[in-house]
Structure formats: C-alpha cells, structure tokens
Amino acid sequence: MTIQSADKSAMMTNPCAADQEVKRLEEDIDAARGYERLLRANLASLHAGPSADDIRARITALELEKEELSDHLDGLRSGRTRPLSQKEKEAVDKALDDWRRKAGPRKRAFVKMWAIVREEWPGRQTREQLWDELGLEDDEK
C-alpha cells in the first residue's frame, strides 16, 4: 500500500492543480535550460582563450626579453658601447646618402599624387581628418 503526501493526493483529486504544477515545472526546466546554455557559452569562451600555462609561459618570455633589453639599455647608458670602425661608419654614411638620394624624388612624387587625391576626394576635410580616415602617418613632425 502506497502512502501519498497531502499535496500529491490533492493534485490527484484536483486536475487543475496538477496542470498548474506541471506548467510550473516546465517553466523551471526552461529556465534551467537557458541557464545551462549561458554557462556552456561562458565555458566555450573560456576554452577559446589562452590557457593559464600559455599565459605563464608568455609572461616568462616577456620578463626575459625585458631583462635583456634592460641590460642592453644599461650598457648604452653607461657608455660601454664600442666605437664604430671607419669602415662601418663609411657603410652607414653610404646607406644614409642612398636613402637621402631616393627620399627627395619619392617625396616630390608623393606631394604631386597627394594634390590629385585631395582634389578628387569627396567632401571637404582637413588634411589631418583625411589622413586619419586613410590611416596615414606623417613622419615630418
């Protein structure tokens, strides 16, 4: 013989109460499923990012790089740099002269092309606005 609780026996005698209980339970299940989807999405986003081990390894590599750069910078600040030989100085001077010889004509060509672009570009913008829109940088500052 089965003994039923008062709530269950009341639901058996009152079908409306049973329907309401089923509806409430279905709503609870829907809410739980929504919460599960949210948790699964959060879990997927956590798995998509770098792992803790990857982050630790990257931090270690960056700390080593920082230390190397700091040592190099300390050497430069203390004057522990070796002077350039005459041959190295001449090579650097030659490269700089080559660059200067090429930079002038390139700049003139750019200025001419820029004038054409400015005339044909729709709308009236300042030079800075247009350069910002096009993603250009100025090395003449």
PAKEBA-198386 format. One record per residue: residue in three letters; residue number from 1; x, y, z of N, C-alpha, C, O in turn. Coordinates in steps of 0.001 Angstrom, whole numbers, plus 500000, padded with zeros to 6 digits. Layout:
BEGIN
+------+-----+--------+--------+--------+--------+--------+--------+--------+--------+--------+--------+--------+--------+
: type : seq :   n.px :   n.py :   n.pz :  ca.px :  ca.py :  ca.pz :   c.px :   c.py :   c.pz :   o.px :   o.py :   o.pz :
+------+-----+--------+--------+--------+--------+--------+--------+--------+--------+--------+--------+--------+--------+
:  ALA : NUM :      X :      Y :      Z :      X :      Y :      Z :      X :      Y :      Z :      X :      Y :      Z :
...
+------+-----+--------+--------+--------+--------+--------+--------+--------+--------+--------+--------+--------+--------+
//
This chain:
BEGIN
+------+-----+--------+--------+--------+--------+--------+--------+--------+--------+--------+--------+--------+--------+
: type : seq :   n.px :   n.py :   n.pz :  ca.px :  ca.py :  ca.pz :   c.px :   c.py :   c.pz :   o.px :   o.py :   o.pz :
+------+-----+--------+--------+--------+--------+--------+--------+--------+--------+--------+--------+--------+--------+
:  MET :   1 : 500838 : 498842 : 500000 : 500000 : 500000 : 500000 : 500897 : 501240 : 500000 : 501838 : 501334 : 500788 :
:  THR :   2 : 500600 : 502174 : 499123 : 501399 : 503380 : 498971 : 500754 : 504511 : 499740 : 499548 : 504750 : 499669 :
:  ILE :   3 : 501593 : 505185 : 500464 : 501087 : 506341 : 501210 : 501467 : 507582 : 500421 : 502642 : 507787 : 500116 :
:  GLN :   4 : 500510 : 508392 : 500097 : 500756 : 509610 : 499325 : 500729 : 510817 : 500242 : 500020 : 510851 : 501248 :
:  SER :   5 : 501540 : 511825 : 499854 : 501511 : 513051 : 500638 : 500221 : 513787 : 500367 : 499497 : 513492 : 499416 :
:  ALA :   6 : 499955 : 514742 : 501214 : 498716 : 515501 : 501075 : 498707 : 516286 : 499777 : 497661 : 516421 : 499143 :
:  ASP :   7 : 499913 : 516832 : 499353 : 499974 : 517608 : 498121 : 499692 : 516731 : 496913 : 498965 : 517123 : 496000 :
:  LYS :   8 : 500280 : 515533 : 496918 : 500080 : 514634 : 495773 : 498644 : 514148 : 495704 : 498065 : 514056 : 494622 :
:  SER :   9 : 498074 : 513841 : 496846 : 496690 : 513377 : 496813 : 495754 : 514502 : 496397 : 494724 : 514269 : 495765 :
:  ALA :  10 : 496129 : 515734 : 496764 : 495298 : 516874 : 496363 : 495392 : 517071 : 494859 : 494404 : 517416 : 494211 :
:  MET :  11 : 496609 : 516847 : 494286 : 496752 : 517001 : 492840 : 495973 : 515918 : 492105 : 495415 : 516165 : 491036 :
:  MET :  12 : 495937 : 514731 : 492673 : 495223 : 513652 : 492016 : 493717 : 513931 : 491995 : 493029 : 513578 : 491037 :
:  THR :  13 : 493226 : 514551 : 493030 : 491799 : 514842 : 493078 : 491465 : 516139 : 492348 : 490323 : 516348 : 491937 :
:  ASN :  14 : 492507 : 517049 : 492181 : 492265 : 518324 : 491529 : 493153 : 518419 : 490284 : 494326 : 518775 : 490397 :
:  PRO :  15 : 492627 : 518113 : 489128 : 493423 : 518134 : 487904 : 493967 : 519527 : 487578 : 495032 : 519635 : 486971 :
:  CYS :  16 : 493277 : 520574 : 487960 : 493760 : 521934 : 487694 : 495050 : 522191 : 488466 : 495980 : 522803 : 487941 :
:  ALA :  17 : 495104 : 521732 : 489688 : 496315 : 521912 : 490493 : 497470 : 521128 : 489865 : 498608 : 521595 : 489841 :
:  ALA :  18 : 497166 : 519939 : 489360 : 498202 : 519126 : 488719 : 498706 : 519823 : 487456 : 499909 : 519831 : 487197 :
:  ASP :  19 : 497807 : 520403 : 486673 : 498202 : 521131 : 485462 : 499067 : 522335 : 485803 : 500051 : 522621 : 485121 :
:  GLN :  20 : 498694 : 523028 : 486851 : 499492 : 524191 : 487267 : 500883 : 523756 : 487721 : 501876 : 524417 : 487418 :
:  GLU :  21 : 500949 : 522651 : 488443 : 502252 : 522150 : 488915 : 503115 : 521725 : 487726 : 504312 : 522012 : 487702 :
:  VAL :  22 : 502528 : 521053 : 486752 : 503264 : 520637 : 485551 : 503751 : 521871 : 484798 : 504891 : 521900 : 484333 :
:  LYS :  23 : 502910 : 522879 : 484675 : 503293 : 524102 : 483976 : 504448 : 524797 : 484708 : 505389 : 525270 : 484070 :
:  ARG :  24 : 504381 : 524860 : 486038 : 505448 : 525475 : 486827 : 506758 : 524705 : 486653 : 507825 : 525302 : 486511 :
:  LEU :  25 : 506665 : 523379 : 486666 : 507867 : 522564 : 486490 : 508462 : 522735 : 485091 : 509683 : 522767 : 484939 :
:  GLU :  26 : 507615 : 522844 : 484079 : 508102 : 523074 : 482713 : 508801 : 524422 : 482607 : 509827 : 524540 : 481938 :
:  GLU :  27 : 508250 : 525442 : 483268 : 508897 : 526757 : 483273 : 510250 : 526697 : 483979 : 511218 : 527319 : 483542 :
:  ASP :  28 : 510305 : 525931 : 485089 : 511579 : 525753 : 485798 : 512607 : 525059 : 484901 : 513785 : 525419 : 484881 :
:  ILE :  29 : 512133 : 524067 : 484170 : 513036 : 523339 : 483264 : 513528 : 524269 : 482161 : 514713 : 524250 : 481827 :
:  ASP :  30 : 512644 : 525081 : 481590 : 513045 : 526038 : 480548 : 514073 : 527031 : 481090 : 515055 : 527349 : 480418 :
:  ALA :  31 : 513838 : 527515 : 482307 : 514787 : 528459 : 482913 : 516138 : 527777 : 483141 : 517190 : 528368 : 482899 :
:  ALA :  32 : 516094 : 526534 : 483607 : 517342 : 525787 : 483842 : 518078 : 525546 : 482528 : 519306 : 525615 : 482489 :
:  ARG :  33 : 517351 : 525268 : 481458 : 517989 : 525067 : 480146 : 518637 : 526366 : 479646 : 519732 : 526354 : 479084 :
:  GLY :  34 : 517940 : 527476 : 479861 : 518516 : 528772 : 479473 : 519794 : 529059 : 480244 : 520779 : 529533 : 479676 :
:  TYR :  35 : 519773 : 528771 : 481533 : 520959 : 528973 : 482371 : 522089 : 528039 : 481930 : 523258 : 528424 : 481931 :
:  GLU :  36 : 521730 : 526808 : 481553 : 522739 : 525860 : 481054 : 523376 : 526382 : 479766 : 524595 : 526304 : 479607 :
:  ARG :  37 : 522568 : 526913 : 478844 : 523117 : 527482 : 477602 : 524081 : 528622 : 477904 : 525143 : 528725 : 477291 :
:  LEU :  38 : 523705 : 529476 : 478850 : 524569 : 530583 : 479241 : 525891 : 530059 : 479801 : 526961 : 530554 : 479445 :
:  LEU :  39 : 525815 : 529068 : 480665 : 527030 : 528500 : 481246 : 527901 : 527827 : 480188 : 529127 : 527933 : 480232 :
:  ARG :  40 : 527273 : 527133 : 479238 : 528043 : 526490 : 478159 : 528731 : 527536 : 477272 : 529865 : 527337 : 476834 :
:  ALA :  41 : 528050 : 528630 : 477016 : 528660 : 529707 : 476216 : 529845 : 530311 : 476961 : 530884 : 530582 : 476359 :
:  ASN :  42 : 529695 : 530524 : 478269 : 530809 : 531040 : 479073 : 531975 : 530065 : 479071 : 533130 : 530474 : 478958 :
:  LEU :  43 : 531680 : 528790 : 479194 : 532731 : 527776 : 479182 : 533451 : 527751 : 477836 : 534675 : 527632 : 477784 :
:  ALA :  44 : 532691 : 527864 : 476750 : 533305 : 527873 : 475419 : 534207 : 529087 : 475247 : 535281 : 528983 : 474653 :
:  SER :  45 : 533780 : 530238 : 475762 : 534623 : 531429 : 475632 : 535887 : 531284 : 476471 : 536944 : 531779 : 476080 :
:  LEU :  46 : 535798 : 530620 : 477607 : 536992 : 530387 : 478419 : 537965 : 529436 : 477717 : 539180 : 529621 : 477781 :
:  HIS :  47 : 537419 : 528423 : 477050 : 538283 : 527487 : 476327 : 538892 : 528120 : 475084 : 539943 : 527678 : 474620 :
:  ALA :  48 : 538252 : 529143 : 474541 : 538747 : 529790 : 473322 : 539984 : 530635 : 473600 : 540810 : 530821 : 472707 :
:  GLY :  49 : 540129 : 531143 : 474800 : 541268 : 531992 : 475149 : 542487 : 531150 : 475485 : 542417 : 529921 : 475528 :
:  PRO :  50 : 543595 : 531821 : 475720 : 544810 : 531090 : 476075 : 544676 : 530443 : 477456 : 543993 : 530959 : 478342 :
:  SER :  51 : 545343 : 529308 : 477611 : 545285 : 528623 : 478897 : 546192 : 529337 : 479892 : 547015 : 530173 : 479519 :
:  ALA :  52 : 546024 : 528991 : 481151 : 546851 : 529597 : 482203 : 548328 : 529263 : 481968 : 549196 : 530104 : 482200 :
:  ASP :  53 : 548615 : 528039 : 481510 : 550004 : 527664 : 481235 : 550588 : 528496 : 480095 : 551750 : 528898 : 480150 :
:  ASP :  54 : 549781 : 528757 : 479058 : 550240 : 529591 : 477948 : 550529 : 531013 : 478423 : 551519 : 531625 : 478021 :
:  ILE :  55 : 549665 : 531519 : 479271 : 549859 : 532878 : 479789 : 551117 : 532944 : 480641 : 551899 : 533888 : 480527 :
:  ARG :  56 : 551315 : 531940 : 481500 : 552529 : 531916 : 482331 : 553786 : 531858 : 481460 : 554762 : 532559 : 481728 :
:  ALA :  57 : 553759 : 531021 : 480418 : 554917 : 530914 : 479526 : 555182 : 532237 : 478819 : 556335 : 532643 : 478673 :
:  ARG :  58 : 554132 : 532903 : 478383 : 554286 : 534201 : 477709 : 554839 : 535252 : 478665 : 555684 : 536062 : 478285 :
:  ILE :  59 : 554361 : 535237 : 479899 : 554863 : 536188 : 480898 : 556346 : 535943 : 481148 : 557128 : 536890 : 481226 :
:  THR :  60 : 556731 : 534690 : 481272 : 558143 : 534366 : 481491 : 558999 : 534842 : 480321 : 560068 : 535418 : 480518 :
:  ALA :  61 : 558520 : 534597 : 479103 : 559271 : 535032 : 477920 : 559385 : 536559 : 477885 : 560442 : 537096 : 477552 :
:  LEU :  62 : 558316 : 537244 : 478222 : 558346 : 538709 : 478219 : 559265 : 539252 : 479312 : 559948 : 540255 : 479105 :
:  GLU :  63 : 559285 : 538601 : 480465 : 560186 : 539040 : 481532 : 561649 : 538866 : 481117 : 562483 : 539724 : 481406 :
:  LEU :  64 : 561962 : 537746 : 480435 : 563327 : 537539 : 479946 : 563697 : 538595 : 478906 : 564798 : 539146 : 478934 :
:  GLU :  65 : 562770 : 538870 : 477991 : 563017 : 539882 : 476977 : 563215 : 541254 : 477619 : 564087 : 542017 : 477205 :
:  LYS :  66 : 562413 : 541562 : 478620 : 562548 : 542837 : 479331 : 563914 : 542941 : 479991 : 564556 : 543990 : 479939 :
:  GLU :  67 : 564358 : 541853 : 480611 : 565660 : 541867 : 481278 : 566795 : 542056 : 480265 : 567737 : 542807 : 480519 :
:  GLU :  68 : 566705 : 541377 : 479125 : 567728 : 541529 : 478085 : 567771 : 542969 : 477574 : 568846 : 543549 : 477418 :
:  LEU :  69 : 566594 : 543537 : 477317 : 566541 : 544909 : 476826 : 567037 : 545895 : 477879 : 567709 : 546876 : 477561 :
:  SER :  70 : 566698 : 545623 : 479128 : 567154 : 546489 : 480209 : 568673 : 546442 : 480334 : 569315 : 547474 : 480527 :
:  ASP :  71 : 569250 : 545242 : 480223 : 570711 : 545114 : 480269 : 571362 : 545859 : 479109 : 572373 : 546541 : 479277 :
:  HIS :  72 : 570759 : 545713 : 477923 : 571283 : 546399 : 476743 : 571214 : 547913 : 476933 : 572163 : 548631 : 476620 :
:  LEU :  73 : 570087 : 548383 : 477447 : 569903 : 549812 : 477679 : 570880 : 550326 : 478744 : 571436 : 551415 : 478607 :
:  ASP :  74 : 571082 : 549544 : 479791 : 572047 : 549935 : 480826 : 573443 : 550070 : 480217 : 574184 : 550992 : 480555 :
:  GLY :  75 : 573798 : 549151 : 479320 : 575096 : 549223 : 478645 : 575225 : 550483 : 477808 : 576282 : 551113 : 477784 :
:  LEU :  76 : 574161 : 550847 : 477127 : 574192 : 552065 : 476317 : 574305 : 553305 : 477198 : 575019 : 554250 : 476865 :
:  ARG :  77 : 573603 : 553293 : 478313 : 573629 : 554447 : 479211 : 574986 : 554615 : 479894 : 575428 : 555735 : 480154 :
:  SER :  78 : 575629 : 553505 : 480175 : 576898 : 553586 : 480893 : 578083 : 553863 : 479968 : 579197 : 554087 : 480441 :
:  GLY :  79 : 577859 : 553850 : 478693 : 578941 : 554138 : 477748 : 579775 : 552924 : 477398 : 580889 : 553070 : 476895 :
:  ARG :  80 : 579267 : 551735 : 477649 : 580001 : 550513 : 477322 : 579805 : 550097 : 475871 : 579821 : 548907 : 475559 :
:  THR :  81 : 579625 : 551046 : 475004 : 579464 : 550727 : 473591 : 580813 : 550858 : 472905 : 581647 : 551677 : 473290 :
:  ARG :  82 : 581004 : 550059 : 471910 : 582272 : 550155 : 471188 : 582119 : 551160 : 470059 : 581059 : 551233 : 469437 :
:  PRO :  83 : 583135 : 551919 : 469792 : 583052 : 552884 : 468701 : 583042 : 552160 : 467349 : 583581 : 551063 : 467205 :
:  LEU :  84 : 582411 : 552814 : 466365 : 582386 : 552249 : 465014 : 583761 : 552378 : 464367 : 584488 : 553353 : 464558 :
:  SER :  85 : 584073 : 551354 : 463600 : 585318 : 551454 : 462832 : 585067 : 552398 : 461655 : 583921 : 552710 : 461331 :
:  GLN :  86 : 586125 : 552836 : 461035 : 585994 : 553747 : 459895 : 585205 : 553082 : 458777 : 584404 : 553734 : 458106 :
:  LYS :  87 : 585425 : 551792 : 458574 : 584733 : 551058 : 457511 : 583219 : 550997 : 457810 : 582403 : 551196 : 456911 :
:  GLU :  88 : 582848 : 550721 : 459079 : 581440 : 550672 : 459450 : 580790 : 552049 : 459304 : 579651 : 552162 : 458851 :
:  LYS :  89 : 581516 : 553079 : 459688 : 580997 : 554445 : 459581 : 580748 : 554805 : 458114 : 579728 : 555408 : 457780 :
:  GLU :  90 : 581683 : 554433 : 457249 : 581515 : 554718 : 455819 : 580316 : 553959 : 455250 : 579593 : 554495 : 454409 :
:  ALA :  91 : 580094 : 552722 : 455696 : 578947 : 551946 : 455211 : 577638 : 552596 : 455649 : 576688 : 552670 : 454868 :
:  VAL :  92 : 577585 : 553066 : 456892 : 576385 : 553736 : 457382 : 576160 : 555047 : 456637 : 575031 : 555356 : 456254 :
:  ASP :  93 : 577225 : 555820 : 456427 : 577107 : 557084 : 455696 : 576630 : 556846 : 454268 : 575809 : 557603 : 453749 :
:  LYS :  94 : 577143 : 555793 : 453632 : 576738 : 555469 : 452261 : 575253 : 555104 : 452216 : 574533 : 555545 : 451320 :
:  ALA :  95 : 574796 : 554300 : 453177 : 573382 : 553917 : 453219 : 572498 : 555148 : 453436 : 571434 : 555269 : 452828 :
:  LEU :  96 : 572946 : 556064 : 454309 : 572183 : 557280 : 454559 : 572131 : 558158 : 453303 : 571079 : 558709 : 452979 :
:  ASP :  97 : 573251 : 558289 : 452602 : 573267 : 559071 : 451363 : 572345 : 558461 : 450316 : 571624 : 559180 : 449624 :
:  ASP :  98 : 572368 : 557124 : 450199 : 571473 : 556450 : 449247 : 570016 : 556742 : 449592 : 569199 : 557027 : 448717 :
:  TRP :  99 : 569712 : 556665 : 450873 : 568339 : 556921 : 451302 : 567939 : 558357 : 450988 : 566839 : 558604 : 450495 :
:  ARG : 100 : 568826 : 559299 : 451272 : 568515 : 560709 : 451008 : 568316 : 560958 : 449516 : 567436 : 561726 : 449126 :
:  ARG : 101 : 569139 : 560306 : 448670 : 569015 : 560482 : 447230 : 567662 : 559967 : 446733 : 567080 : 560533 : 445808 :
:  LYS : 102 : 567169 : 558902 : 447347 : 565886 : 558328 : 446923 : 564702 : 559033 : 447585 : 563612 : 559071 : 447014 :
:  ALA : 103 : 564899 : 559584 : 448766 : 563801 : 560180 : 449518 : 563264 : 561441 : 448854 : 562052 : 561657 : 448843 :
:  GLY : 104 : 564125 : 562265 : 448308 : 563683 : 563510 : 447673 : 562707 : 563267 : 446533 : 561597 : 563800 : 446553 :
:  PRO : 105 : 563099 : 562462 : 445524 : 562156 : 562191 : 444427 : 560869 : 561495 : 444894 : 559784 : 561763 : 444378 :
:  ARG : 106 : 561007 : 560615 : 445860 : 559803 : 559945 : 446367 : 558856 : 560945 : 447028 : 557640 : 560865 : 446858 :
:  LYS : 107 : 559413 : 561868 : 447769 : 558580 : 562866 : 448434 : 557902 : 563768 : 447408 : 556718 : 564076 : 447539 :
:  ARG : 108 : 558649 : 564195 : 446382 : 558043 : 565036 : 445343 : 556909 : 564294 : 444638 : 555859 : 564878 : 444374 :
:  ALA : 109 : 557112 : 563016 : 444330 : 556059 : 562220 : 443690 : 554847 : 562102 : 444613 : 553703 : 562191 : 444168 :
:  PHE : 110 : 555109 : 561905 : 445876 : 554006 : 561808 : 446834 : 553222 : 563107 : 446903 : 551991 : 563092 : 446898 :
:  VAL : 111 : 553919 : 564225 : 446968 : 553241 : 565524 : 447078 : 552356 : 565752 : 445855 : 551238 : 566253 : 445984 :
:  LYS : 112 : 552849 : 565388 : 444666 : 552032 : 565555 : 443452 : 550808 : 564646 : 443491 : 549697 : 565076 : 443183 :
:  MET : 113 : 551018 : 563385 : 443873 : 549896 : 562446 : 443934 : 548898 : 562880 : 445014 : 547686 : 562761 : 444835 :
:  TRP : 114 : 549416 : 563379 : 446122 : 548547 : 563816 : 447206 : 547673 : 564978 : 446759 : 546500 : 565045 : 447126 :
:  ALA : 115 : 548227 : 565892 : 445973 : 547447 : 567029 : 445474 : 546288 : 566524 : 444608 : 545177 : 567048 : 444687 :
:  ILE : 116 : 546550 : 565517 : 443792 : 545488 : 564953 : 442938 : 544424 : 564284 : 443799 : 543228 : 564469 : 443572 :
:  VAL : 117 : 544853 : 563516 : 444775 : 543901 : 562834 : 445650 : 543028 : 563846 : 446385 : 541812 : 563677 : 446470 :
:  ARG : 118 : 543640 : 564880 : 446906 : 542902 : 565894 : 447667 : 541843 : 566572 : 446809 : 540738 : 566848 : 447279 :
:  GLU : 119 : 542185 : 566844 : 445536 : 541229 : 567498 : 444648 : 540047 : 566593 : 444337 : 538917 : 567067 : 444221 :
:  GLU : 120 : 540300 : 565288 : 444198 : 539262 : 564359 : 443766 : 538501 : 563731 : 444927 : 537442 : 563142 : 444714 :
:  TRP : 121 : 539012 : 563842 : 446146 : 538362 : 563194 : 447288 : 537032 : 563873 : 447584 : 536978 : 565100 : 447676 :
:  PRO : 122 : 535934 : 563084 : 447740 : 534624 : 563682 : 448014 : 534589 : 564308 : 449409 : 535138 : 563769 : 450370 :
:  GLY : 123 : 533942 : 565438 : 449483 : 533808 : 566125 : 450771 : 535025 : 566977 : 451050 : 536104 : 566742 : 450506 :
:  ARG : 124 : 534846 : 567934 : 451872 : 535950 : 568827 : 452241 : 536374 : 568493 : 453660 : 535641 : 568737 : 454619 :
:  GLN : 125 : 537546 : 567942 : 453775 : 538087 : 567592 : 455079 : 539434 : 568264 : 455226 : 540087 : 568622 : 454246 :
:  THR : 126 : 539830 : 568425 : 456463 : 541180 : 568942 : 456680 : 542170 : 567830 : 456369 : 541806 : 566657 : 456284 :
:  ARG : 127 : 543400 : 568212 : 456205 : 544453 : 567244 : 455901 : 544517 : 566170 : 456987 : 544631 : 564982 : 456687 :
:  GLU : 128 : 544443 : 566597 : 458246 : 544536 : 565665 : 459364 : 543364 : 564679 : 459372 : 543549 : 563489 : 459627 :
:  GLN : 129 : 542152 : 565185 : 459089 : 540986 : 564308 : 459064 : 541116 : 563269 : 457958 : 540823 : 562092 : 458168 :
:  LEU : 130 : 541551 : 563704 : 456790 : 541687 : 562794 : 455664 : 542769 : 561758 : 455922 : 542581 : 560578 : 455627 :
:  TRP : 131 : 543899 : 562186 : 456470 : 544984 : 561242 : 456764 : 544531 : 560240 : 457813 : 544870 : 559059 : 457736 :
:  ASP : 132 : 543770 : 560703 : 458789 : 543266 : 559808 : 459814 : 542313 : 558789 : 459208 : 542377 : 557602 : 459530 :
:  GLU : 133 : 541432 : 559251 : 458331 : 540477 : 558362 : 457672 : 541182 : 557311 : 456812 : 540752 : 556159 : 456752 :
:  LEU : 134 : 542266 : 557718 : 456149 : 543007 : 556805 : 455283 : 544029 : 555974 : 456031 : 544625 : 555062 : 455458 :
:  GLY : 135 : 544242 : 556274 : 457302 : 545198 : 555504 : 458106 : 546642 : 555857 : 457807 : 547524 : 555013 : 457964 :
:  LEU : 136 : 546905 : 557092 : 457377 : 548260 : 557514 : 457045 : 548925 : 558158 : 458253 : 548258 : 558691 : 459139 :
:  GLU : 137 : 550256 : 558098 : 458269 : 551022 : 558723 : 459347 : 552022 : 559691 : 458733 : 552510 : 559487 : 457622 :
:  ASP : 138 : 552311 : 560731 : 459470 : 553246 : 561768 : 458999 : 554552 : 561642 : 459750 : 554563 : 561641 : 460980 :
:  ASP : 139 : 555660 : 561535 : 459022 : 556966 : 561419 : 459685 : 557666 : 562763 : 459784 : 558840 : 562822 : 460148 :
:  GLU : 140 : 556971 : 563831 : 459471 : 557584 : 565165 : 459438 : 557304 : 565966 : 460697 : 557484 : 567183 : 460688 :
:  LYS : 141 : 556878 : 565343 : 461761 : 556521 : 566090 : 462982 : 557710 : 566299 : 463853 : 557597 : 566906 : 464917 :
+------+-----+--------+--------+--------+--------+--------+--------+--------+--------+--------+--------+--------+--------+
//
